């Protein structure tokens, strides 16, 4: 049930149920997916059915879980247990931790390579990116980058990895064949997330303190646009861009704006901000369902996630989860 609902009579229950069914049917979601949310203070993962929009389980993991992603077949879930300096690997059929990977110190975010065997991990406390063979649990490379690395983006062809360093204020371009930094692009203060467009031509980088999103021409390795945000009755200091997701057709981008408690909807061609969607408190990370009909946001301070109907550009549901939800991933099938 949605927060704040109270039933005083059976007729009220029926009316609410019909309204909820109509709303969820309006999302046009033909497939059910599993949504995984890391709860940073709860040391757990909340498991959600995207069709019923209900929590179906809570799985225990290591301390301070943040980054989360699935294997290519969806059978395993990878979770950054940041305070335990490891990556927990869970069997998604049982919710049990079956093994742990050598992540390097304080893993925060990561991204899985296109073949599914290499995991690229940002080690926040050690100013490096660790490359792990997930099958062999072997460290393949340690790549020095800027101070406090966090955001991890990978080009669609898997050839270029980008890490953002929060204190150095740079996007570091890394060749995935040589594991060498090949370029650095200066962005605004405290970059937190990096997202390539589906055609690989542009990279979007959010700057939490700078309050902007930098759009980088990947071939030229230069910033071609800085997107800014203005929300009536919200102080500029509260507008802190973090998570970014761009639709596959390259028409829309969604940007989480932290303590502004909004997701910005941006025209990805003109870079115009079209609207702001009110969500929970301190919205952090975002994830699409594979069909891109739904978008999920983690709202750290209100301990819930918001569900956005992508086509309608409307929030359709709030789902309570654990303490301080941080990362979110959706099953591939």
N, C-alpha and C positions, 0 to 999 in steps of 0.2 A: 504494500500500500504506500501511497505517497505520504510524505511528511505532513503532519497537520490534519490528517483525515480523522474524523470522529463520526461513527454511525450511531444515530439515535433511534432508528427504526429500520425494519427489514426493507421497507420501500426505499430508504436512503441507500442501503447497501446495493440493491438492484440497480438503482439509477447510477451510482458511482461505477459499478461494474460495466454497465453498458457504455458509459462515457469513456472509461479506460480502454475498453475493447475497440471503440471507434477510433480513439486517438492512436493506439498502437497499430491498428490496421492501416491507418493513414500513412504510416512510415513506408509502406510498400515492401517491408522486409520479407523476402521469400525464403530466406535461409536462416537457420539458427546457428550461431557461432558461440564459442566460449570466450569470455572476456576475463583477463587476469589483471588484478590490481595489487600492486605492492603497497603494504601499509608500513611506513617507515618506523613509526613508534610501536606498532603492534607486532613487529617481527613475524608478519604473516602475509599471505596472499589471499585476497577475496576472489572467489570464482563466481562468475555471473553468466546466466543464460541470456543471450541477446534477444531471444524470442519472447520469453516470459518476463524479462527484465527483473529477475529475482536472483538474489545470492543463493547459490546452491551448495557452497562449501567454503571453509576457511582452512588453509594449509599453513602449517608452521614451517618457517625457514630461519636462516641465520639472522644475525643482528643488523638492524638498520637496512632493510632491503630497499633498493632504489630501482636501478635499471632492470627491465624485464623484456624478454623476447621468447618466441617459440622456435623450435626446430622447423625445418622446411616441411616436414610431414606432420607437424603438430603433436608428435608423440612425446616430446620432451619440452620442458619449460626451463629457461635459464634465468636465474635471479642473482643480481649483484648483492651479496651480503657484505655491505661496505665495511662495517666494523669488525668483521671476522676475516677480512682480506681474502675472500674466496668467492667463487661463483657456485651457487647450489644448482644442481640439475635434478629436476623433479620429473617423475613419470606422470604424465597427465591423466592416465587411466586410474591411478591410485592416489595421486596427490602426495606421494612420499618422495623425500630426497633420496636418490639412488646413488649419487656420487657428487663430488665437488671438484672444481677445476682450479688450477693454480692461476690466480688472476693478477698477481702483483698487488701492491698495497692500495687500499681504499678504492676499490672499483666503484665507479659511479654510474656511467652510461657505457653501452656497448652496442655493436651492430654486427650482425651475422653476414658473412660473405655469401655471394650468390650460389656457390656450390654447397653451402651448408656445413663445411668442415672447418672454416677459420672464423674465429671470433675476435673482433677488434675491441679492446677494452681501454677506457680512459682511466688512468690511475691518478686521482686528484692530488694525493699527497706526495707523489713522486715525480711529477712533471714528465710523464711518459705515457706512451700507448703500448700496451702489451698485446701481442698477436698470439693466439692460442689455437692449437689443433685440438678440437673438442673430442675427437675420437681417441687420440693418443694421450690426451691430457699433457701436451707438451708445449712449452713456450717456444715459438718459432722466431720471435724477434721482440726487442724492446726498443721503441723509437722515442728518442728525446724530443719533447715539444716544449711549449711555454708553461708558465706557472698556472697551476690549478686547471688542468685539462678536464673538460666535461663533455661537450656536445660531440656526437659522432655521426657523420654522414658518409654515405657510400654512393658513388656514381652508379647509374643503372647497369653499366657494363662491368662494374666491379674493379675497374682499373685505378680509380682515384679515391682515396680515403681522405676525409677532412675531419680534423679535430679542432675544436675551439678551446682556447685557453682563457679562463675567466680574468686572470690578473694581467696577462700579457696583452689581452684585447686583440687577439689575432685568430684568423682561420688558417690552420696549417694544412697544406696540401701534401699528401703522402702517396708515393708510387707503391702500389700493392705488390708489384713484382720484386722491387729492390728493397722495400721497406725503408726508403729514404725520403726525408722531407724535400720536396722539389720547389716549394714556393710558400710564401707567407703573405696574407692579405690583412691589413689593419682594418678593424671594424670599431664600433662604438663600445662603451664600457660594459664589461662583464658579459661577454657572449655565452649563451647557455645552450643553444640548439642549432643544428645544421641540417638542412633538408634540400636535396636536389630535386629539380623538376623532373618529370618522367622522361623528357627528351635529353636530359643530362646537360642542357645548355646553361642553366642557371642554378645558383646555389643561394638559398635564403638562410641568413644567420640572424638570430634574435640577440638583442643586447638588453639585458635586464635593467641595468642601471642607466644606460644610455637612452632607454625608452624607444628604441627604433628596431627596425628590421632592415638589414643590408642585403640587397640583391646583387650578387656577384656574377659577372660574365665569366664562365668557367674557362673558356679558351683564352681570353685576354687576362684573366686573373686580376680583375679590377672591379670595384664597386660602381655599378651603373645607376643605382637608385637606393635612396634611403626612405623607407616608409615610416611616417610618424602617426601618432594616434592622439585624438582629442575626444574626451568624453565629458559631456555636460555634467557639472556638479561633482566631478571626480578630480582630485588633485593630480597634477602631472607626475608627482613623485610616486603615486600609487600605480601608475601605468607601467608595468614591468613585463615586457614580452619574454616569454619562455618557449613553450612547445609550439611547433609549427607543423601543419599537415597541408599538403597541396593535392588537389584532385588529379587523377590520372590524365584527364583530358586537358589539364593545364589552365582551366578557366577560373577556379576558385582556390583561395588559400584561407585557412583558419589559423588564427594566432591566439594563443592563451596569454592573457594579460595580467597574470599574477594577482596581487591584492586589489586590482581594479575590479575583480570579480566579473569579468567579461571575456568572451571570445570575440575577436574581431573577424568579420567576414570581409575578405579583400578580393577585388577583381585582380586575378593573377596576370592579366595582360596589360591593363592600364595602371595597376598598382593603387587604384582608388579604394579607400576604405568605404564599404557600402553600408555596413551596419554593425552594431554591437549586440551580442546575445548575452543577457544576464544569466550567470550560472552560480555555482556555490562559491565559497570564500577561498581566496588564494588559489586560483585555478593554475595548474602546473603543467601536466603533460596531456597529450591528445593521441588518439588512435582511431582509425577507420575500421569498420568491418571490411572484409575483402571486396564485397560488392559496392562499397562506399555509399551505402544507403544510410548508415548510421555513423556518428562520430561520438566517441566517449572522452570525457575530460575528467581528470582527477582534481578534486577540490580539497586541498590539504587542511585548511583550517575548519571546514565544516564537516569533515569526515564523511564525504559522500562523493559520488560521481554524477555528472550530468550527461544525459543522452540527447544528442542533437539529430533531428531529421535533416539530412544534408540537403535534399531537394527543396524542402520547405524553408530551410534556414531557420529552424525553430527548435527550442528546447522542449522535449516531450516528456521527460521523466527525470527525477532525482532518485538515486538509489543509495541508501546508507551502506557504508562499508566499514573498514577498521580505522585505527588511529593514524592520522596523518597520511592519507593516500598520496603516493608519489608517482609511480610509473604505471603504465597501462599497455597491455598487448592483447591482440585478438588472435584466436586460432586461425590458421590459414585455410581451413576447410570445415 
